[in-house]
């Protein structure tokens, strides 16, 4: 399971070296194949292929709908299957890099089954703009 924020950098060629804590999870559970995508072209999602295939299996069971078509169009437009290079880096899809503007210092946040990548500044702004409230936690039915 991916957890925590592990800041890192995207190099000038658009490659991301996974932070050590996230890389340990990948090595122990997933292997080197990923589906890198986005729903909106702004926030990058890095899915281990094993997890992404579960999403695809769930979608395959759903009837055709506008929502399913829109989801598939978005994730496949922004998405690419990526493997680690010889130095253990992931090349982020060019169209997604350019559209998202995600370069330089980034936050790599573990969201249980996948990793989210945003610029460090954008991640901090999002947390300020939409803070988690005690009411949110209560609706989740979990204890803090």
Order of alpha helices (4+ residues) and beta strands (2+ residues): beta-beta-alpha-beta-beta-alpha-alpha-beta-beta-alpha-beta-beta-alpha-alpha
